[in-house]
Amino acid sequence: MILNSNHNNKIVSCFLTLAYVVVAFIAIQTLTKLFVERTVRESEERIQQNLSLVRSKIEAAIFTDVYLGDSLVTVVSLDPEFAVSNWPTIASKLLLKGRYIRNVSIIRGSVITHVYPFKGNEKALGLDLKSMPDRHNALMLARQMQTVHISGPLELITGGKGIVARYPIFSDFPMNKHYWGSVSVVLNYDALIKESGLSDVTGAEIAMRKQEVDGGVRGIFYGPEQVFDNPDAIYPVNLPSGKWLLAAKYQLSSIQEITNTRVLVQMVSIMTALLIYVSLALFVRNYQYAHQNSLEDELTKLPNRRFILNYINRLLQRSESLKFAILNIDINDFKVVNDTLGHEAGDKLLKFVAEQLKKSTRSTDKVARFGGDEFIVLLQDIGDEEAVEKITNHIRRAFKINQMTWQGNVLRPELSIGYTIQNGQTANIVELLAKADFSMYEDKKRTKGL
């Protein structure tokens, strides 16, 4: 009987051990699958957020410079002879205000009669656009539309790529029966794409193509053509006339390969209950450690870009009415500090700014480093401009009072601060960040007197 009992106990023990191993294996497999799905989903959301921000930056930049060009058109329309006589003075003021404006020109009929700056654009002066059918067709389309028409990006005869905004001018405004000519504003395409951050987006193949005002789709001008065959995401980039289509195809193979290796290790670890326990403990601990680090900026110890984007998204997903404000803060001339005093000084300056921002805001607010020398402050339960202005003025005063010393050099950083307010209305994170970013650049222009 004793032998039978021991035998039975061994059978039960073996059965329980086997059951434990099976359950542990299933649990590990399930957790791994959930982890993979979550990681892939977060990676896709990160790519989508980055692409949405890039799209907003491109749209804001083009619209801003195109509307600046419209002010030049107004001057020419009111007094064409005065504008022609004083062309260098008038055109130079536009170039100073425009961020991406490369050159401007006057076209009488179909001939370029004036261009600014002249240096580097000599080939354009006197050019008859009838000799270039695509350019001439765009000119005539602007005349027919009686409003600005955007062409490009296209190869310029003076070299490089440009986006061309053509504004028709009529001598009998607003009847617009007598065509006088056109004003052409060329934007620097390469600089626009570079500063939008499009080339910095990782984890996806990206391409762009044109969609003209007539609805027709034109050729791809950025990225590989096959991206449009089966894109995972596609965004319209709206222009003053027509639009671009921005498409992305995710590339997440590296995540899958890491996951397969981890699953293999975990399958081996279930051979004994102890190894399963150790594997699970290490898995949970490593996951928590990695997740925590992924939400914190290593240099300033502030919440990072990923944290603040997720936090704002959670606020926007709440069903109840809410109000908050987003401050977009940028350190003026930060590159000068790095170039003259070194990157160690730049790192210390970033930590100094982070510390002052935390001291200058409430404990309920969220201060995060968004990237580079850019910070985001989320002001909780604030829904009016007066309250926001009060806080931004408090922040500016704090930076005027406090200073940082580096190897005998006294630094008093100046900030450009823009903001947007969410006061219960329907909004999304892309729109909010784009408005705050645009407001910040407007403040930077005012600060530098541009």
C-alpha angles and dihedrals in degrees: 000000000000090000090049091048092051089045091051091047090052090050091050091045092050091046092050091046091049091046090049091050091048093047091045091049093050091046092050092048091049094047091047092052091049091048092050093048092049093047092049091046093050090048091052091047090050091052091047092050092049092049091048090052091048091050091050092050092050093048093046093048095049095043091048095052093040091054089048087054089052089062089057090050090054091056092049093046093052095051115002095179092052091048092050092048093049097033100131092051095046095042094047091057090055092051090052091055098040118086099203102016108131102178142339130213144181118232119199108198099323099327125098103232101168132028133176129233093028095194110088093011099070092119092061096057111098093008114149107217091207085079088062108053097192092052092044092049090053090050092052092046090056089050091050093047091045089217140077117303123199120214129181160318085244138155110267122221087230091056135269130045126297144178109227124209113193120196119193117221124206125192093214102051126202093023090054096198099125113061112211101177140274144277117223124202118190119203123202103249097188093052091046094052093044095050093044088067094235094134090050095061109110133193096047145064109240132199137170134201137174130261110190129212090263090060095250119138117231133198126299113264100177130043133351119327095227092069088078092054093079111353122187091210135013128188130188114230102206118215131185085262123018123343145246123236116224114199132183135192114197121236107198101146093118091060091052092050092052090049093052091053091050092050090052092053091047092051090055091047093061092070088098133022092238094054090047090053093048091046092050092047092049091045094053094043094048092046092052092046093049092044092050092048091048090061097048131073107236096215105042098023088228123132108277136227094277093052096049094045091052091045093052091046090053090051092050092049093058114109096218123083112266140176132206141142131229120214117201108201127188128181110236116232093000090149089060090060092051092046097046104031102023136250093286089063089047091052092050090049090053091051090047092052091047091052093048092048091053091049092047096053136060125268089246093057123089120232115191137171105236096189139297108359093336123109133186123210118191111203111205122220095003118128110159134073095233092061092045092049090050091056094044090050089050090052092049092050091051091056092047092053098042125060139185126225124210120179092328095318117118114216125193105179119214119214135210108212127191128171147187129198129222109199106171096293122125111271142144132224095251093056093045094050092043091053092047090047092049091047090051092053090049089053090048090053091051092047092052093040095241 
